[in-house]
């Protein structure tokens, strides 16, 4: 009788009205997945067609990969960005490390405080609730100071890196007739203005963000493992640390560029990853900026020959290529 009553209760609970949102959610996820796969396949076909058309005269582009050459180049750039071990840049890097450690400790404290608030509500203890809320508001200024100091140190380090790299590049660029040779005799660099301005800024921002994003998880993992080890023993945290290391290795393996053997008009299709998508985005941004600067520099000749329509076609063509690539990146 007990089993029968439970089945009757389950039958009365599971109705079409109750389960219809679940079916709608499942069908919606399937439809979105199909639309995504179709759009991504169309983007890959269009990309491979454009690469096949332009592969006759184009040189093989360099691929970004983590190898010895990459670390050698990065080491040379870091020597430019960081003049010496006692420089101001090293001080800000150490400051960022300490601030990130303080932020992690603050996060742990806020989690502990939130747990105390929940415990006071469950235990119906007004005194414990008042003390926990008071501690929460009491530590808000310190947490705000840590966040502001982190933002300041990151911004200052980005600016100093950009200042050092820009001075070095302009010193080389304006040495002798290098600026003339780059613009008129050497075709390897098509947009030196973008490389010296926008690309330098993005590179310095990326280096600092990489340092911050790598340091914070490492500090978090070691601090949490240390806290759990002291509270529960080192068996559980050791397993957790091993799981994190194994996950990192597997994810790194999965994110490597993959080549397929599928042929598209006698060309191998390359499944692009984030690194190559970013490189192509910067190239298209540079071409779009170059077309705009060319219009400004040659506006008198273009107006004399009434070449506004061809220039409009060139501008919109460059912009459409950029929009297509950005949309392909979003779909990826």
For each residue, the residues with C-beta under 8 A, 3 or more apart:
1: 4 5
2: 5 6
3: 6 7
4: 1 7 8
5: 1 2 8 9
6: 2 3 9 10
7: 3 4 10 11
8: 4 5 11 12
9: 5 6 12 13
10: 6 7 13 14
11: 7 8 14
12: 8 9 15
13: 9 10 18
14: 10 11 18 19
15: 12 18 19
16: 19 20
17: 20
18: 13 14 15 21
19: 14 15 16 22 23
20: 16 17 23 24
21: 18 24 25
22: 19 25 26
23: 19 20 26 27
24: 20 21 27 28
25: 21 22 28 29
26: 22 23 29 30
27: 23 24 30 31
28: 24 25 31 32
29: 25 26 32 33
30: 26 27 33 34
31: 27 28 34 35
32: 28 29 35 36
33: 29 30 36 37
34: 30 31 37 38
35: 31 32 38 39
36: 32 33 39 40 331
37: 33 34 40 41
38: 34 35 41 42
39: 35 36 42 43 331
40: 36 37 43 44 331 332
41: 37 38 44 45
42: 38 39 45 46
43: 39 40 46 47 327 328 331 332
44: 40 41 47 48 269 271
45: 41 42 48 49 264
46: 42 43 49 50 324 328
47: 43 44 50 51 272 328
48: 44 45 51 52 264 265 267 269
49: 45 46 52 53 264 265
50: 46 47 53 54
51: 47 48 54 55 267 270
52: 48 49 55 264 265 266 267
53: 49 50 56
54: 50 51 57 58
55: 51 52 58 267
56: 53
57: 54
58: 54 55 61
59:
60:
61: 58
62:
63: 257 276
64: 70 275 276 279
65: 70 257 275
66: 70 71
67: 70 71
68: 71 72
69: 72 73
70: 64 65 66 67 73 74
71: 66 67 68 74 75
72: 68 69 75 76
73: 69 70 76 77
74: 70 71 77 78
75: 71 72 78 79
76: 72 73 79 80
77: 73 74 80 81 165
78: 74 75 81 82
79: 75 76 82
80: 76 77 164 165 168
81: 77 78 89 161 164 165 204 207
82: 78 79 87 89 90 164
83: 87 89 164
84: 87 90
85: 90
86: 90
87: 82 83 84 90 91
88: 91 92 160
89: 81 82 83 92 93 157 160 161 164
90: 82 84 85 86 87 93 94
91: 87 88 94 95
92: 88 89 95 96 153 156 157 160
93: 89 90 96 97 157 211
94: 90 91 97 98
95: 91 92 98 99 149 153
96: 92 93 99 100 150 153 154 157 211 212 215
97: 93 94 100 101 215 219
98: 94 95 101 102
99: 95 96 102 103 146 149 150 153
100: 96 97 103 104 150 212 215 216 219
101: 97 98 104 105 219 223
102: 98 99 105 106 146
103: 99 100 106 107 146 147 150 216
104: 100 101 107 108 216 219 220 223
105: 101 102 108 109 223
106: 102 103 109 110 139 142 143 146
107: 103 104 110 111
108: 104 105 111 112 223 224 227
109: 105 106 112 113 139
110: 106 107 113 114 136 139 143
111: 107 108 114 115
112: 108 109 115 116
113: 109 110 116 117 132 135 136 139
114: 110 111 117 118 136
115: 111 112 118 119
116: 112 113 119 120 128 132 135
117: 113 114 120 121 129 132 133 136
118: 114 115 121 122
119: 115 116 122 123 128
120: 116 117 123 124 125 126 128 129 132
121: 117 118 124 129
122: 118 119
123: 119 120 128
124: 120 121
125: 120 128 129
126: 120 129 130
127: 130 131
128: 116 119 120 123 125 131 132
129: 117 120 121 125 126 132 133
130: 126 127 133 134
131: 127 128 134 135
132: 113 116 117 120 128 129 135 136
133: 117 129 130 136 137
134: 130 131 137 138
135: 113 116 131 132 138 139
136: 110 113 114 117 132 133 139 140
137: 133 134 140
138: 134 135
139: 106 109 110 113 135 136 142 143
140: 136 137 143 144
141: 144 145
142: 106 139 145 146
143: 106 110 139 140 146 147
144: 140 141 147 148
145: 141 142 148 149
146: 99 102 103 106 142 143 149 150
147: 103 143 144 150 151
148: 144 145 151 152
149: 95 99 145 146 152 153
150: 96 99 100 103 146 147 153 154
151: 147 148 154 155
152: 148 149 155 156
153: 92 95 96 99 149 150 156 157
154: 96 150 151 157 158 208 209 212
155: 151 152 158 159
156: 92 152 153 159 160
157: 89 92 93 96 153 154 160 161 208
158: 154 155 161 162 204 205 208
159: 155 156 162 163
160: 88 89 92 156 157 163 164
161: 81 89 157 158 164 165 204 207 208
162: 158 159 165 166 200 201 204
163: 159 160 166 167
164: 80 81 82 83 89 160 161 167 168
165: 77 80 81 161 162 168 169 200 203 204
166: 162 163 169 170 196 200
167: 163 164 170 171
168: 80 164 165 171 172
169: 165 166 172 173 196 200
170: 166 167 173 174 196
171: 167 168 174 175
172: 168 169 175 178
173: 169 170 178 179 182 192 196
174: 170 171 178 179
175: 171 172 178
176:
177: 180 181
178: 172 173 174 175 181 182
179: 173 174 182 183 192
180: 177 183 184 185
181: 177 178 184 185 186
182: 173 178 179 185 186 189 192
183: 179 180 192
184: 180 181
185: 180 181 182
186: 181 182 189
187: 190
188:
189: 182 186 192 195
190: 187 286 287 290
191: 194 195 286 287 289 290
192: 173 179 182 183 189 195 196
193: 196 197 289 293
194: 191 197 198 199 285 286 289 290
195: 189 191 192 198 199 200 286
196: 166 169 170 173 192 193 199 200
197: 193 194 200 201
198: 194 195 201 202 285 289
199: 194 195 196 202 203 282 286
200: 162 165 166 169 195 196 197 203 204
201: 162 197 198 204 205
202: 198 199 205 206 282
203: 165 199 200 206 207
204: 81 158 161 162 165 200 201 207 208
205: 158 201 202 208 209
206: 202 203 209 210
207: 81 161 203 204 210 211
208: 154 157 158 161 204 205 211 212
209: 154 205 206 212 213
210: 206 207 213 214
211: 93 96 207 208 214 215
212: 96 100 154 208 209 215 216
213: 209 210 216 217
214: 210 211 217 218
215: 96 97 100 211 212 218 219
216: 100 103 104 212 213 219 220
217: 213 214 220 221
218: 214 215 221 222
219: 97 100 101 104 215 216 222 223
220: 104 216 217 223 224
221: 217 218 224 225 241 244
222: 218 219 225 226
223: 101 104 105 108 219 220 226 227
224: 108 220 221 227 228 237
225: 221 222 228 229 237 238 240 241
226: 222 223 229 230 237
227: 108 223 224 230 231
228: 224 225 231 232 236 237 240
229: 225 226 232 233 234 237
230: 226 227
231: 227 228
232: 228 229 236 237
233: 229 236 237
234: 229 237 238
235: 238 239
236: 228 232 233 239 240
237: 224 225 226 228 229 232 233 234 240 241
238: 225 234 235 241 242
239: 235 236 242 243
240: 225 228 236 237 243 244
241: 221 225 237 238 244 245
242: 238 239 245 246
243: 239 240 246 247
244: 221 240 241 247 248
245: 241 242 248 249
246: 242 243 249 250
247: 243 244 250 251
248: 244 245 251 252
249: 245 246 252 253
250: 246 247 253 254
251: 247 248 254 255
252: 248 249 255 256
253: 249 250 256
254: 250 251
255: 251 252 273 274
256: 252 253 273
257: 63 65 270 271 272 273 275 276
258: 271 273
259: 268 270 271
260: 268 269 270 271
261: 268
262: 268 269
263: 266 267 268 269
264: 45 48 49 52 267 269
265: 48 49 52
266: 52 263
267: 48 51 52 55 263 264
268: 259 260 261 262 263
269: 44 48 260 262 263 264
270: 51 257 259 260 276
271: 44 257 258 259 260
272: 47 257 276 277 280 332
273: 255 256 257 258 276 277
274: 255 277 278 332
275: 64 65 257 278 279
276: 63 64 257 270 272 273 279 280
277: 272 273 274 280 281 325 328 329 332
278: 274 275 281 282
279: 64 275 276 282 283
280: 272 276 277 283 284 325
281: 277 278 284 285 322 325 326 329
282: 199 202 278 279 285 286
283: 279 280 286 287
284: 280 281 287 288 318 321 322 325
285: 194 198 281 282 288 289 322
286: 190 191 194 195 199 282 283 289 290
287: 190 191 283 284 290 291 318 321 322
288: 284 285 291 292 318 319 321 322
289: 191 193 194 198 285 286 292 293
290: 190 191 194 286 287 293 294
291: 287 288 294 295 314 315 318
292: 288 289 295 296 315
293: 193 289 290 296 297
294: 290 291 297 298
295: 291 292 298 299 302 311 315
296: 292 293 299
297: 293 294
298: 294 295 301 302
299: 295 296 302 303
300: 303 304
301: 298 304 305 307
302: 295 298 299 305 306 307 308 311
303: 299 300 306 307 308
304: 300 301
305: 301 302
306: 302 303 309
307: 301 302 303 310 311
308: 302 303 311 312
309: 306 312 313
310: 307 313 314
311: 295 302 307 308 314 315
312: 308 309 315 316
313: 309 310 316 317
314: 291 310 311 317 318
315: 291 292 295 311 312 318 319
316: 312 313 319 320
317: 313 314 320 321
318: 284 287 288 291 314 315 321 322
319: 288 315 316 322 323
320: 316 317 323 324
321: 284 287 288 317 318 324 325
322: 281 284 285 287 288 318 319 325 326
323: 319 320 326 327
324: 46 320 321 327 328
325: 277 280 281 284 321 322 328 329
326: 281 322 323 329 330
327: 43 323 324 330 331
328: 43 46 47 277 324 325 331 332
329: 277 281 325 326 332
330: 326 327
331: 36 39 40 43 327 328
332: 40 43 272 274 277 328 329
